[in-house]
Amino acid sequence: MPKEILDAAERLGIDITDIILNQLYLKDPSESIRLRLELARKYLAEAGEYINKGDAVQASGKAYKAAEEAVKALAERFNVPENQQAIKEGSWYTHLLLKACSRLSKTLGDWVLDGWNVGYSLHVWGFHEAKLTIEDVEPLIERVHRMVEETAKVLGQANQ
């Protein structure tokens, strides 16, 4: 894809990856779910790299993205109403992610809401507001890590 298109989409806040994964879900849900979990793991690894560099802001942002992808993978796997709404609207909005977590936690457990709430707190206070230190961020990222591990178990993709 031409760089100019990607740059324009990024400037406008259009998440090309999410658009592609949403379309992929319509054609091959299992592949979309697998790729979302892979992305969550990738973002967690990047968060760890930023922790090692002492960059709490970027670590927070990557941990949030990991939590977000884990929620989307679970929402797709269980095809919750919020997933259907995201497909219809062409985008996952934050309120849909929270609603999906609330619904999923009723059957999967509190780890879903816990991981999401920590991830969102990292997004706001660690990334956007830059109010958290590495010492603050490290134990929070562990909660997101647990969420991604539990998601992998639910999806039957643990230890991959």
Long-range contacts (C-beta under 8 A, 24 or more apart in sequence): 15-91, 18-72, 18-91, 18-92, 19-90, 21-72, 22-86, 22-87, 22-90, 22-91, 25-76, 25-87, 26-87, 29-76, 29-77, 29-79, 32-76, 33-73, 33-76, 33-77, 33-155, 34-155, 34-157, 36-69, 36-70, 36-72, 36-73, 36-76, 37-69, 37-70, 37-73, 37-148, 37-151, 37-152, 37-155, 37-157, 39-65, 39-66, 39-69, 40-65, 40-66, 40-67, 40-69, 40-70, 40-73, 40-148, 40-151, 41-66, 41-148, 41-152, 43-69, 44-141, 44-144, 44-145, 44-148, 47-141, 47-144, 48-141, 51-134, 51-137, 51-138, 51-141, 54-134, 56-126, 56-130, 56-132, 56-133, 56-134, 56-136, 56-137, 57-126, 57-127, 57-130, 58-127, 59-126, 59-134, 59-137, 59-141, 60-122, 60-123, 60-125, 60-126, 60-127, 60-132, 60-137, 61-122, 61-123, 61-126, 61-127, 63-118, 63-119, 63-122, 63-126, 63-137, 63-140, 63-141, 63-144, 64-119, 64-120, 64-122, 64-123, 64-126, 64-127, 64-144, 66-119, 66-144, 66-145, 66-147, 66-148, 67-115, 67-116, 67-118, 67-119, 67-120, 67-122, 67-144, 67-147, 67-148, 68-92, 68-97, 68-119, 70-115, 70-144, 70-147, 70-148, 70-151, 71-97, 71-100, 71-101, 71-104, 71-112, 71-116, 72-97, 73-151, 73-155, 74-100, 74-104, 74-108, 74-112, 74-151, 74-154, 74-155, 75-100, 75-104, 77-154, 77-155, 78-104, 78-107, 80-104, 94-120, 108-150, 108-154, 109-150, 111-146, 111-147, 111-150, 112-147, 112-150, 114-143, 114-146, 114-147, 115-143, 115-144, 115-146, 115-147, 115-148, 115-150, 116-147, 118-143, 118-144, 118-147, 119-144, 119-147
